[in-house]
């Protein structure tokens, strides 16, 4: 308490000491700074800010002496802060009032060319600096007061919730920490029963099957808008039969030198007509040979098998004058021509050309192949055996 009274007395003395200088020049009273309106305005602002500073410092002192703040800060820090504030206020007041006394003697000699609102530039900027310092001090005091009143933050530990996996969400599993909430009172030799809910996927899946069964019943048995299994089977047989017929109809055209078979009946007649119309020019109508080789003997330039003849007709032998007929005939037509040429073997027509090429002997394993054709070939084989 005594220390506080000493600080007040010291501050008052510093504040009043410069005022003694004002009494020394009564004859200059009319020409002092106090007769200037701008000076008086700035002075009033300085005094008001000074009163605000005194009020804030007093409030800060009371807060610092409270039990709450004393428990929050150490006593040494409090004393240091209070003395610093008091000294700052004292120095500020001393500087301002000392300058006011000195300025009385300089106002008369100031040059009018350097006046701002009737004040010399030094006085004007000095008073602005004092106002600025007072604002800074007010902000400092305000921050100190708010800091003293600010309560300590209580840090509450954040408990991170466990992220459930997709399987746990689908099963609506209960965490093991919460199993006590769903534990039933039934205890079977230490085995505890839990009141778990049905997994959502199972429950909603069951609901879906009920809806689907109703739709199925109406669709197939009530409205008759769908075919039952027997009807679907019968339709599939009809479709399969049609596919087989279509395949049999088109597969005849998918013939090459590796799959060609000896044809009979109408195919031979078709092959004969094609041969006479396109091949007789070089080989004769009976195959006796003219420009081209004789086709009725057992000698062949490029093989006498059915596949050899098919290949010769299809690709030709350009170096020997035989063109390729694959662009003119289809595969089945080439097979018809090749099958007809095979029937000319051994006919020995009149005026036959001299044999050319190598002797061709039919392999025994291929004898029956020449008789395997369509359904009529079985009848031909039967007639041959009898």
Secondary structure per residue as TSV (DSSP state, phi and psi in degrees):
chain	resnum	aa	ss	phi	psi
A	1	X	-	360.0	-43.7
A	2	X	H	-62.7	-38.5
A	3	X	H	-64.5	-37.5
A	4	X	H	-65.5	-41.0
A	5	X	H	-64.9	-38.3
A	6	X	H	-64.3	-39.9
A	7	X	H	-63.6	-39.3
A	8	X	H	-66.6	-43.5
A	9	X	H	-63.5	-41.8
A	10	X	H	-64.8	-40.9
A	11	X	H	-66.3	-39.5
A	12	X	H	-66.0	-38.8
A	13	X	H	-64.0	-44.2
A	14	X	H	-62.6	-35.1
A	15	X	H	-71.3	-33.3
A	16	X	H	-92.3	-20.7
A	17	X	H	-58.1	-45.8
A	18	X	G	-68.8	-18.7
A	19	X	G	-67.1	-20.8
A	20	X	G	-63.9	-26.2
A	21	X	G	-69.9	-22.3
A	22	X	G	-67.1	-26.3
A	23	X	G	-79.4	-9.5
A	24	X	G	-79.9	-18.4
A	25	X	-	-131.6	68.2
A	26	X	G	-70.0	-28.5
A	27	X	G	-71.4	-14.3
A	28	X	G	-101.7	12.2
A	29	X	G	-60.4	-35.1
A	30	X	G	-72.7	-18.9
A	31	X	G	-112.4	18.6
A	32	X	S	-80.2	174.1
A	33	X	G	-62.1	-26.3
A	34	X	G	-70.1	-9.3
A	35	X	G	-89.6	-0.9
A	36	X	-	-97.7	131.0
A	37	X	H	-67.1	-41.5
A	38	X	H	-64.6	-40.4
A	39	X	H	-62.2	-45.5
A	40	X	H	-62.2	-38.0
A	41	X	H	-64.3	-48.3
A	42	X	H	-63.8	-35.7
A	43	X	H	-65.8	-40.6
A	44	X	H	-62.8	-41.3
A	45	X	H	-62.2	-43.4
A	46	X	H	-61.8	-42.8
A	47	X	H	-66.0	-42.5
A	48	X	H	-61.9	-45.7
A	49	X	H	-63.6	-34.9
A	50	X	H	-65.1	-40.1
A	51	X	H	-64.3	-38.9
A	52	X	H	-62.5	-41.3
A	53	X	H	-62.8	-43.5
A	54	X	H	-62.0	-40.1
A	55	X	H	-65.4	-43.7
A	56	X	H	-66.2	-38.5
A	57	X	H	-65.7	-38.2
A	58	X	H	-65.3	-40.9
A	59	X	H	-64.2	-41.0
A	60	X	H	-64.1	-37.3
A	61	X	H	-63.4	-44.5
A	62	X	H	-64.3	-39.8
A	63	X	H	-65.9	-40.4
A	64	X	H	-65.1	-28.6
A	65	X	T	-86.0	-4.2
A	66	X	S	-73.2	157.2
A	67	X	H	-66.1	-35.0
A	68	X	H	-61.8	-47.2
A	69	X	H	-72.0	-35.0
A	70	X	H	-63.8	-33.4
A	71	X	H	-75.0	-21.7
A	72	X	H	-87.5	-39.7
A	73	X	S	-116.7	162.3
A	74	X	-	-78.9	152.7
A	75	X	H	-65.7	-32.2
A	76	X	H	-65.4	-41.7
A	77	X	H	-67.2	-36.1
A	78	X	H	-64.5	-46.2
A	79	X	H	-62.3	-39.4
A	80	X	H	-65.5	-39.6
A	81	X	H	-68.2	-43.0
A	82	X	H	-64.6	-44.5
A	83	X	H	-66.0	-35.9
A	84	X	H	-64.8	-42.3
A	85	X	H	-63.8	-44.8
A	86	X	H	-61.9	-43.8
A	87	X	H	-66.6	-37.2
A	88	X	H	-63.9	-42.7
A	89	X	H	-63.7	-40.8
A	90	X	H	-64.3	-45.9
A	91	X	H	-63.6	-41.1
A	92	X	H	-61.6	-46.1
A	93	X	H	-65.9	-40.9
A	94	X	H	-61.8	-45.1
A	95	X	H	-62.9	-42.6
A	96	X	H	-66.9	-49.3
A	97	X	H	-70.8	-32.5
A	98	X	H	-64.7	-40.7
A	99	X	H	-69.3	-33.8
A	100	X	H	-62.2	-37.2
A	101	X	H	-71.2	-37.9
A	102	X	H	-72.5	-32.2
A	103	X	H	-67.8	-17.7
A	104	X	H	-64.2	-34.7
A	105	X	H	-84.1	-16.3
A	106	X	H	-98.5	-15.0
A	107	X	H	-65.4	-37.7
A	108	X	T	-68.2	-36.3
A	109	X	T	-89.5	0.6
A	110	X	-	-68.1	142.0
A	111	X	-	-80.8	137.9
A	112	X	G	-67.3	-23.5
A	113	X	G	-70.3	-15.9
A	114	X	G	-113.3	29.1
A	115	X	E	-99.1	145.2
A	116	X	E	-123.3	104.0
A	117	X	T	64.3	30.0
A	118	X	T	89.3	-2.4
A	119	X	E	-111.1	143.4
A	120	X	E	-68.9	157.1
A	121	X	H	-61.1	-37.6
A	122	X	H	-63.0	-46.0
A	123	X	H	-64.0	-41.9
A	124	X	H	-62.8	-49.1
A	125	X	H	-72.7	-29.2
A	126	X	H	-64.6	-44.9
A	127	X	H	-65.9	-35.9
A	128	X	H	-64.5	-38.2
A	129	X	H	-64.5	-39.6
A	130	X	H	-63.0	-43.4
A	131	X	H	-61.6	-41.7
A	132	X	H	-62.6	-44.9
A	133	X	H	-62.5	-37.0
A	134	X	H	-64.8	-40.1
A	135	X	H	-62.5	-41.8
A	136	X	H	-62.1	-43.3
A	137	X	H	-65.2	-37.2
A	138	X	H	-62.7	-42.4
A	139	X	H	-64.0	-39.9
A	140	X	H	-63.2	-45.9
A	141	X	H	-63.5	-39.7
A	142	X	H	-63.3	-43.2
A	143	X	H	-65.3	-37.5
A	144	X	H	-64.6	-41.8
A	145	X	H	-64.7	-45.8
A	146	X	H	-65.4	-35.8
A	147	X	H	-66.6	-36.2
A	148	X	H	-70.2	-35.0
A	149	X	H	-82.7	-13.7
A	150	X	-	-69.5	127.9
A	151	X	-	-82.3	149.2
A	152	X	-	-68.2	137.0
A	153	X	-	-74.3	132.7
A	154	X	-	-93.2	113.7
A	155	X	-	-82.5	113.1
A	156	X	-	-97.0	120.6
A	157	X	-	-62.0	130.5
A	158	X	-	-86.3	121.6
A	159	X	-	-88.8	112.7
A	160	X	-	-74.1	122.3
A	161	X	-	-72.3	143.1
A	162	X	-	-71.4	129.7
A	163	X	-	-81.3	124.5
A	164	X	-	-80.4	143.3
A	165	X	-	-77.0	169.2
A	166	X	H	-63.1	-39.1
A	167	X	H	-64.4	-39.6
A	168	X	H	-66.0	-36.7
A	169	X	H	-68.3	-39.4
A	170	X	H	-66.5	-35.2
A	171	X	H	-89.7	-6.6
A	172	X	T	53.3	46.2
A	173	X	-	-70.1	145.1
A	174	X	-	-95.7	134.6
A	175	X	-	-59.8	148.2
A	176	X	G	-64.2	-25.9
A	177	X	G	-69.9	-21.4
A	178	X	G	-107.2	13.6
A	179	X	G	-67.3	-22.4
A	180	X	G	-64.5	-25.5
A	181	X	G	-73.9	-22.4
A	182	X	G	-114.3	12.1
A	183	X	E	-77.6	128.6
A	184	X	E	-83.4	165.1
A	185	X	E	-81.8	2.1
A	186	X	E	-84.2	125.8
A	187	X	E	-127.6	116.1
A	188	X	E	-112.0	94.2
A	189	X	T	52.1	44.8
A	190	X	T	87.8	-5.1
A	191	X	E	-90.6	120.2
A	192	X	E	-97.7	137.5
A	193	X	E	-99.4	134.1
A	194	X	E	-107.2	142.5
A	195	X	-	-91.3	67.5
A	196	X	-	-79.6	146.2
A	197	X	-	-80.2	159.1
A	198	X	-	-65.3	143.2
A	199	X	-	-58.3	136.3
A	200	X	H	-56.9	-39.2
A	201	X	H	-63.9	-36.4
A	202	X	H	-71.1	-42.8
A	203	X	H	-65.9	-49.0
A	204	X	H	-72.7	-27.5
A	205	X	H	-64.7	-38.3
A	206	X	H	-64.6	-42.6
A	207	X	H	-59.5	-39.1
A	208	X	H	-65.3	-40.8
A	209	X	H	-64.0	-34.7
A	210	X	H	-64.2	-44.5
A	211	X	H	-64.9	-43.4
A	212	X	H	-64.0	-39.1
A	213	X	H	-63.7	-38.6
A	214	X	H	-65.7	-44.7
A	215	X	H	-62.9	-41.7
A	216	X	H	-61.2	-45.1
A	217	X	H	-61.6	-44.6
A	218	X	I	-68.3	-40.8
A	219	X	I	-67.4	-43.7
A	220	X	I	-96.7	-30.5
A	221	X	I	-114.9	-16.8
A	222	X	I	-107.5	-58.2
A	223	X	S	-82.9	-16.5
A	224	X	-	54.2	39.1
A	225	X	-	-91.4	-3.7
A	226	X	S	-130.5	153.5
A	227	X	-	-86.0	137.1
A	228	X	-	-74.9	175.8
A	229	X	H	-63.8	-39.2
A	230	X	H	-65.2	-43.4
A	231	X	H	-64.4	-41.6
A	232	X	H	-62.3	-38.1
A	233	X	H	-65.1	-44.5
A	234	X	H	-63.6	-40.5
A	235	X	H	-65.4	-36.3
A	236	X	H	-67.2	-34.3
A	237	X	H	-65.5	-43.6
A	238	X	H	-61.8	-43.0
A	239	X	H	-65.6	-38.3
A	240	X	H	-66.4	-39.5
A	241	X	H	-63.1	-41.1
A	242	X	H	-64.8	-37.9
A	243	X	H	-65.7	-39.7
A	244	X	H	-63.9	-43.6
A	245	X	H	-62.9	-41.2
A	246	X	H	-64.9	-38.2
A	247	X	H	-66.6	-43.7
A	248	X	H	-63.4	-32.5
A	249	X	H	-73.2	-36.9
A	250	X	H	-95.3	-20.6
A	251	X	H	-69.6	-21.2
A	252	X	T	-62.7	-28.6
A	253	X	T	-80.6	-13.6
A	254	X	-	-91.1	62.8
A	255	X	-	-116.9	138.9
A	256	X	-	-138.6	-173.2
A	257	X	T	-66.4	-16.6
A	258	X	T	-92.6	-18.9
A	259	X	T	-118.2	-0.7
A	260	X	-	-65.1	140.5
A	261	X	-	-125.4	156.1
A	262	X	-	-67.5	126.7
A	263	X	-	-98.6	160.4
A	264	X	-	-138.4	174.4
A	265	X	T	64.9	-127.7
A	266	X	H	-64.0	-30.1
A	267	X	H	-65.9	-36.0
A	268	X	H	-67.9	-39.2
A	269	X	H	-63.4	-39.9
A	270	X	H	-66.3	-38.3
A	271	X	H	-66.6	-36.6
A	272	X	H	-63.7	-43.9
A	273	X	H	-63.5	-42.4
A	274	X	H	-65.0	-38.2
A	275	X	H	-65.2	-47.3
A	276	X	H	-64.5	-37.4
A	277	X	H	-76.2	-26.5
A	278	X	H	-123.2	-24.3
A	279	X	T	-112.1	-14.3
A	280	X	H	-65.4	-25.3
A	281	X	H	-59.4	-39.7
A	282	X	H	-100.9	-27.5
A	283	X	H	-116.4	-3.5
A	284	X	-	82.6	157.4
A	285	X	T	-68.6	-28.4
A	286	X	T	-100.7	3.4
A	287	X	S	81.3	15.7
A	288	X	-	-72.0	-18.5
A	289	X	-	91.4	133.3
A	290	X	S	-128.1	-92.8
A	291	X	S	-72.9	-39.8
A	292	X	S	-86.2	173.0
A	293	X	-	-71.0	162.6
A	294	X	-	-72.1	131.1
A	295	X	S	-105.0	6.5
A	296	X	S	-102.3	-10.9
A	297	X	S	-96.4	-173.3
A	298	X	S	-95.6	7.7
A	299	X	E	-104.3	136.0
A	300	X	E	-138.8	141.0
A	301	X	S	-77.0	-33.1
A	302	X	S	-131.9	30.9
A	303	X	-	95.0	139.6
A	304	X	-	-106.5	6.5
A	305	X	S	-72.3	164.0
A	306	X	H	-61.8	-42.3
A	307	X	H	-67.0	-33.7
A	308	X	H	-66.9	-44.5
A	309	X	H	-64.2	-41.1
A	310	X	H	-60.1	-43.3
A	311	X	H	-66.0	-38.9
A	312	X	H	-64.8	-42.4
A	313	X	H	-69.0	-40.0
A	314	X	H	-70.2	-50.0
A	315	X	H	-98.9	-24.1
A	316	X	-	74.6	174.9
A	317	X	B	-133.6	87.6
A	318	X	G	-61.3	-35.0
A	319	X	G	-67.6	-16.5
A	320	X	G	-115.3	14.4
A	321	X	T	88.3	5.4
A	322	X	B	-97.5	114.2
A	323	X	-	-79.6	165.3
A	324	X	-	-86.5	131.3
A	325	X	-	-106.0	10.9
A	326	X	T	-69.6	-22.6
A	327	X	T	-84.7	-15.8
A	328	X	T	-98.6	-34.9
A	329	X	S	-117.5	153.4
A	330	X	-	-80.2	172.4
A	331	X	H	-63.4	-39.9
A	332	X	H	-68.3	-33.8
A	333	X	H	-67.8	-39.8
A	334	X	H	-64.3	-38.0
A	335	X	H	-65.0	-38.1
A	336	X	H	-64.4	-44.7
A	337	X	H	-63.7	-44.1
A	338	X	H	-62.9	-41.3
A	339	X	H	-65.0	-39.0
A	340	X	H	-65.3	-42.3
A	341	X	H	-60.0	-36.1
A	342	X	H	-63.6	-29.8
A	343	X	H	-75.7	-12.3
A	344	X	T	-80.7	-11.4
A	345	X	T	-63.0	123.4
A	346	X	T	85.5	5.4
A	347	X	-	-76.3	-25.6
A	348	X	-	47.6	65.6
A	349	X	-	-71.2	162.2
A	350	X	T	-68.0	142.9
A	351	X	T	72.2	27.0
A	352	X	-	-68.8	144.7
A	353	X	-	-74.2	154.3
A	354	X	-	-61.4	142.4
A	355	X	-	-61.1	145.1
A	356	X	-	-133.9	149.1
A	357	X	S	90.6	-158.0
A	358	X	E	-105.0	152.8
A	359	X	E	-69.5	130.8
A	360	X	-	-110.5	127.7
A	361	X	-	-114.0	130.3
A	362	X	-	-72.9	131.9
A	363	X	-	-73.7	145.6
A	364	X	G	-64.5	-35.0
A	365	X	G	-68.1	-16.2
A	366	X	G	-100.5	1.5
A	367	X	T	-64.5	-47.2
A	368	X	G	-68.7	-26.2
A	369	X	G	-64.0	-30.9
A	370	X	G	-70.2	-17.8
A	371	X	G	-98.2	-6.9
A	372	X	-	-87.9	105.7
A	373	X	-	-130.7	-128.8
A	374	X	S	-87.8	-157.8
A	375	X	T	-63.5	-27.9
A	376	X	H	-72.5	-19.6
A	377	X	H	-65.7	-28.1
A	378	X	H	-66.9	-38.0
A	379	X	H	-67.2	-36.8
A	380	X	H	-63.7	-43.7
A	381	X	H	-63.2	-40.2
A	382	X	H	-63.7	-44.3
A	383	X	H	-64.7	-35.2
A	384	X	H	-65.6	-41.7
A	385	X	H	-65.7	-42.6
A	386	X	-	-73.1	360.0
